[in-house]
Amino acid sequence: QLVESGGGSVRAGGSLRLSCVASGYTDDYTCVAWLRQAPGKEREGVARILKYGGHTYYNPSLEGRFTISRDDTNNTIYLQMNDLKPEDSATYYCAMEIASICTTRKMVDFRQWGQGTQVTVS
C-alpha cells in the first residue's frame, strides 16, 4: 500500500514536499517512483529511486527543480519540489516496482500505486 500526502496550493516559485508512505511488499518492491498527471494529459514519470544504492533518475524536463529521496527507517519516499511552475499542477502519484526491472520498465507501467495527492500552482 502506498499513501501520498503533502499536496496543496502554492504560488509560482514556491516549494512543496510530497511524502509517500509504503507498507507491505516493501522487501520486494524496492524501486519507487513519483509520477504526475495533469487534466487532459498523459501520466508521466517524474523521478525514481532504488532502495539499495540510492540510484536516482529524473525526467529531464524538470530542469533540476525536483529531488527524490527516501527514509527507509520509516518506509517513506519524498519528492522535494522547488521553483514550482503552473505547469507542475497535477495529481502526483507514487508507485513501486521490483528492483530487477526498475530501470527497464516505464514508470507508468509500475504495478503498485497510491491514490495520489493534488498539487496546484498558481
C-alpha contacts under 8 A as a table, 3 or more apart, distances in Angstrom:
res1	aa1	res2	aa2	distance
1	Q	22	A	5.76
1	Q	23	S	5.15
1	Q	24	G	6.08
1	Q	112	Q	7.49
1	Q	113	W	7.46
1	Q	114	G	6.85
2	L	20	C	6.33
2	L	21	V	5.66
2	L	22	A	4.67
2	L	23	S	6.52
2	L	94	C	7.04
2	L	95	A	7.37
2	L	112	Q	7.73
2	L	113	W	6.29
2	L	114	G	4.54
2	L	115	Q	7.61
3	V	20	C	5.37
3	V	21	V	5.25
3	V	22	A	6.71
3	V	114	G	5.47
3	V	115	Q	6.78
3	V	116	G	7.60
4	E	18	L	7.05
4	E	19	S	5.54
4	E	20	C	4.33
4	E	21	V	6.55
4	E	93	Y	6.96
4	E	94	C	6.90
4	E	114	G	6.52
4	E	115	Q	7.05
4	E	116	G	5.83
4	E	117	T	5.92
5	S	18	L	5.78
5	S	19	S	5.24
5	S	20	C	6.48
5	S	116	G	7.88
5	S	117	T	5.90
6	G	16	L	7.13
6	G	17	R	6.02
6	G	18	L	4.46
6	G	19	S	6.02
6	G	117	T	7.14
7	G	16	L	7.20
7	G	17	R	7.66
7	G	18	L	6.21
7	G	117	T	5.27
7	G	118	Q	5.15
7	G	119	V	4.94
7	G	120	T	7.98
8	G	16	L	8.00
8	G	117	T	7.98
8	G	118	Q	6.13
8	G	119	V	5.01
8	G	120	T	6.14
9	S	119	V	6.02
9	S	120	T	4.63
9	S	121	V	5.85
9	S	122	S	7.60
10	V	14	G	6.11
10	V	15	S	7.34
10	V	16	L	7.80
10	V	119	V	7.92
10	V	120	T	6.33
10	V	121	V	5.04
10	V	122	S	6.49
11	R	14	G	5.62
11	R	84	L	7.64
11	R	121	V	5.37
11	R	122	S	4.94
12	A	83	D	6.88
12	A	84	L	5.32
12	A	85	K	5.01
12	A	86	P	6.32
12	A	121	V	5.73
12	A	122	S	5.65
13	G	82	N	7.08
13	G	83	D	4.08
13	G	84	L	4.90
13	G	85	K	6.40
14	G	82	N	6.22
14	G	83	D	5.38
14	G	84	L	5.51
15	S	80	Q	7.46
15	S	81	M	5.40
15	S	82	N	4.42
15	S	83	D	6.11
15	S	84	L	6.12
16	L	80	Q	6.15
16	L	81	M	5.27
16	L	82	N	6.77
17	R	78	Y	6.70
17	R	79	L	5.55
17	R	80	Q	4.40
17	R	81	M	5.97
18	L	78	Y	5.50
18	L	79	L	5.00
18	L	80	Q	6.44
18	L	81	M	7.94
19	S	76	T	6.53
19	S	77	I	5.76
19	S	78	Y	4.59
19	S	79	L	6.55
20	C	76	T	5.39
20	C	77	I	5.04
20	C	78	Y	6.28
20	C	94	C	6.46
21	V	74	N	7.72
21	V	75	N	5.79
21	V	76	T	4.47
21	V	77	I	6.54
22	A	26	T	6.83
22	A	75	N	5.44
22	A	76	T	6.20
22	A	77	I	7.90
23	S	26	T	6.22
23	S	75	N	7.15
24	G	27	D	7.92
25	Y	28	D	5.52
25	Y	29	Y	5.86
26	T	29	Y	4.94
26	T	30	T	6.04
26	T	75	N	7.92
27	D	30	T	6.47
28	D	98	I	5.71
28	D	99	A	7.53
29	Y	32	V	7.59
29	Y	96	M	5.74
29	Y	97	E	4.89
29	Y	98	I	4.19
29	Y	99	A	6.46
30	T	50	L	5.96
30	T	51	K	5.24
30	T	52	Y	7.70
30	T	96	M	7.00
30	T	97	E	6.60
30	T	98	I	5.74
30	T	99	A	5.55
31	C	48	R	7.01
31	C	49	I	5.81
31	C	50	L	4.54
31	C	51	K	6.27
31	C	96	M	5.59
31	C	97	E	5.18
31	C	98	I	5.85
31	C	99	A	5.22
31	C	102	C	5.92
32	V	48	R	5.50
32	V	49	I	5.50
32	V	50	L	6.51
32	V	77	I	7.58
32	V	94	C	6.90
32	V	95	A	5.63
32	V	96	M	4.47
32	V	97	E	6.45
33	A	45	G	7.35
33	A	46	V	7.33
33	A	47	A	5.54
33	A	48	R	3.90
33	A	49	I	6.32
33	A	94	C	5.50
33	A	95	A	5.22
33	A	96	M	6.33
33	A	107	M	6.66
34	W	45	G	6.38
34	W	46	V	5.43
34	W	47	A	5.39
34	W	48	R	6.23
34	W	79	L	7.42
34	W	92	Y	6.84
34	W	93	Y	5.61
34	W	94	C	4.43
34	W	95	A	6.40
35	L	43	R	6.80
35	L	44	E	5.54
35	L	45	G	4.32
35	L	46	V	4.89
35	L	47	A	7.04
35	L	92	Y	5.68
35	L	93	Y	5.14
35	L	94	C	6.16
35	L	95	A	7.61
35	L	107	M	7.42
35	L	108	V	7.43
36	R	43	R	5.58
36	R	44	E	5.58
36	R	45	G	6.59
36	R	46	V	6.80
36	R	90	A	5.86
36	R	91	T	5.42
36	R	92	Y	4.26
36	R	93	Y	5.88
37	Q	41	K	6.33
37	Q	42	E	6.07
37	Q	43	R	4.33
37	Q	44	E	6.39
37	Q	90	A	5.21
37	Q	91	T	5.33
37	Q	92	Y	6.59
38	A	41	K	5.36
38	A	42	E	7.30
38	A	43	R	7.33
38	A	89	S	6.51
38	A	90	A	4.20
38	A	91	T	6.30
39	P	90	A	7.11
43	R	108	V	6.79
44	E	107	M	7.74
44	E	108	V	6.60
45	G	59	N	6.61
45	G	107	M	5.57
45	G	108	V	6.42
46	V	58	Y	5.97
46	V	59	N	5.18
46	V	62	L	7.72
47	A	56	T	7.12
47	A	57	Y	5.41
47	A	58	Y	4.31
47	A	59	N	6.03
47	A	67	T	7.96
47	A	68	I	6.57
48	R	56	T	5.58
48	R	57	Y	5.35
48	R	58	Y	6.74
48	R	68	I	7.03
48	R	107	M	7.89
49	I	54	G	6.00
49	I	55	H	5.56
49	I	56	T	4.43
49	I	57	Y	6.64
49	I	68	I	6.92
49	I	69	S	7.13
49	I	70	R	7.88
50	L	53	G	6.60
50	L	54	G	5.03
50	L	55	H	5.32
50	L	56	T	6.62
50	L	99	A	6.95
50	L	102	C	7.86
51	K	54	G	5.38
51	K	55	H	7.74
51	K	70	R	7.73
51	K	72	D	7.79
52	Y	55	H	7.61
56	T	68	I	7.48
58	Y	62	L	7.41
59	N	62	L	5.89
60	P	63	E	5.97
60	P	64	G	7.71
62	L	65	R	5.80
62	L	66	F	6.68
64	G	67	T	7.57
65	R	81	M	6.12
65	R	82	N	5.25
65	R	83	D	6.38
65	R	84	L	7.80
66	F	79	L	6.70
66	F	80	Q	5.50
66	F	81	M	4.51
66	F	82	N	6.12
67	T	78	Y	7.96
67	T	79	L	5.64
67	T	80	Q	5.03
67	T	81	M	6.62
68	I	77	I	7.27
68	I	78	Y	5.61
68	I	79	L	4.60
68	I	80	Q	6.38
69	S	77	I	5.80
69	S	78	Y	5.20
69	S	79	L	6.60
70	R	75	N	7.46
70	R	76	T	5.72
70	R	77	I	4.21
70	R	78	Y	5.88
71	D	74	N	5.98
71	D	75	N	5.97
71	D	76	T	5.29
71	D	77	I	6.31
72	D	75	N	4.49
72	D	76	T	6.30
73	T	76	T	7.88
81	M	84	L	6.60
84	L	88	D	6.42
84	L	121	V	6.78
85	K	88	D	5.36
85	K	89	S	7.53
85	K	121	V	6.10
85	K	122	S	7.59
86	P	89	S	5.62
86	P	120	T	7.30
86	P	121	V	4.65
86	P	122	S	5.47
87	E	121	V	7.56
88	D	119	V	7.59
88	D	120	T	7.53
88	D	121	V	6.73
89	S	118	Q	7.75
89	S	119	V	5.26
89	S	120	T	4.55
89	S	121	V	5.40
90	A	118	Q	6.04
90	A	119	V	5.47
90	A	120	T	6.65
91	T	116	G	5.87
91	T	117	T	5.42
91	T	118	Q	4.34
91	T	119	V	6.01
92	Y	116	G	5.23
92	Y	117	T	5.26
92	Y	118	Q	6.15
92	Y	119	V	7.05
93	Y	113	W	7.06
93	Y	114	G	5.93
93	Y	115	Q	6.64
93	Y	116	G	4.36
93	Y	117	T	6.60
94	C	113	W	6.08
94	C	114	G	5.70
94	C	116	G	7.11
95	A	107	M	7.76
95	A	110	F	6.18
95	A	111	R	7.18
95	A	112	Q	5.32
95	A	113	W	4.43
95	A	114	G	6.37
96	M	110	F	6.01
96	M	111	R	6.49
96	M	112	Q	5.05
96	M	113	W	6.64
97	E	101	I	7.36
97	E	102	C	6.18
97	E	110	F	5.38
97	E	111	R	6.08
97	E	112	Q	6.67
98	I	101	I	6.12
98	I	102	C	6.21
99	A	102	C	4.88
99	A	103	T	7.92
100	S	103	T	7.75
101	I	104	T	5.22
101	I	105	R	5.71
102	C	105	R	5.78
103	T	106	K	7.62
105	R	109	D	6.54
105	R	110	F	7.11
106	K	109	D	5.32
106	K	110	F	6.93
107	M	110	F	5.34
110	F	113	W	7.58
